[in-house]
């Protein structure tokens, strides 16, 4: 939803359920952030300098989904806010056939890496042809 309050509620639920998400946000087609900062509670104060209506129109994670109509995943970077190693995943938001915004999620790499054990991973099953 492009209704900020409704989007914030859904983003808050998502961030609470996924502790490896550092920051979640929704922008307009012009790159203006329309949601208040949705972060892990422990990081909330660190994100105060990113205000409502921040302009993200020059960011790759914003421009790429609008240009391609597809998901964008950035290279690793060190967060200027938390200092953590992160990646950003973003995607266009659609209303029917029309793109109406961009959803962005910043992921804490170290926390994500802990989710997947190196040894003893479960087998992957595929259907027979």
N, C-alpha and C positions, 0 to 999 in steps of 0.2 A: 504494500500500500504506500502511496505517496503522501498519505496523511501522516504528518510527523508523529503525533501522539501514538497512533496505532502502530507505526513502524518502530518507534522506540520501545513499545511494550514487547513486540516480537523479537527485536534485537536483544533486549534485556534478558528475555527467556533463553535465547540462543547462547548468549555469552555466559549466563549462569550455568547452563548445562555443559558448556565446553570451556574448561578453565585455561586451555591453551590459546584461546582467542584473547588478544590484548585490547583490541579496539574495533568497534563496529559502527558504520555510518552509512547514511543515504544522502545522495546529492541529486540536484536537479540536472537537467540537460546542459545547463550553463556551468556546472561544476560547483554550485553553491551547496554547502552542507546544510541540510534542513533538520537534522536530528541533533538533539543534545548529545553530549559525549556518553557513549555506552562502552564502559570498560569494566575490567575486574575491579571490585570495590577497593582492593589494596592499592590500585594504581590511579584511582579517581583524581586525586589532587595533582598528580603529575600532568594530567591532560587539561588542566584549567586554562592554559594559554591557547588552546585550540577552541575558538569560540563558535557559537552558532553563526551560520552564514559565512563561514570561512570559504575562501575561493580555492578550489582544488583543480581548476580547469587546465593547469599546465602539467599535471601529474600523469605519468604513463598509465597508471592503474585506472585513471579516469578516461583518457583519450582512446586507449586501445579497445575497450569493450564497445564504445560508440562507433569506432571505425570498422570493427569486425563483426559486431553483433554477437560476440562470443565471450567466454570467460577469459580473463587475463590473470596470469600468475607472475609476479615480479621475481627478479633475482633476489638473493639474500641481501639484506642491508642491516646496518646497526641503527636501531630506533633512536632518533634525536630526542625523544621524550623519556624513554626508559633505559636506553643503552643496550637493550637486549637484541640478539640476532633474530631478525624477523623476515617474513615474506608477506606480501599482500596478495590476496585473491579478490578479484572484483568481477562483476557481471552486470550486463544491462538489465534494467527493470522494465518489464513489458506490461502494457495494458492492451490486451488483444494483440493487434499487429503493430502497435505503436510503441516505440521506445520512449519511456517517460523519465528515466533517471539511471543512476548507477549505484549499486550496492558495493561497499568495500568492507573487507575483513582483514585485519592484521593479525597474523599468527606468530606466537612465540615458538621459534624453532626448537629450542631446548626442551620445552614442555611437550611438543608434538613428538619429538624423537623418543621420549620416554614411553610413549604409548605403544610402540611396536618393538617387541623383543627381537634381538638379533638371532638367537638360537631358538629352535623348537617352535617355529611359526606353524600355524595351522595350515593344512593342505588347502589348495584351491581346487574346487570342483567345477567342471564344465559339463554341459549337457552333451550327450552323444549325438553325432550327426545322423 
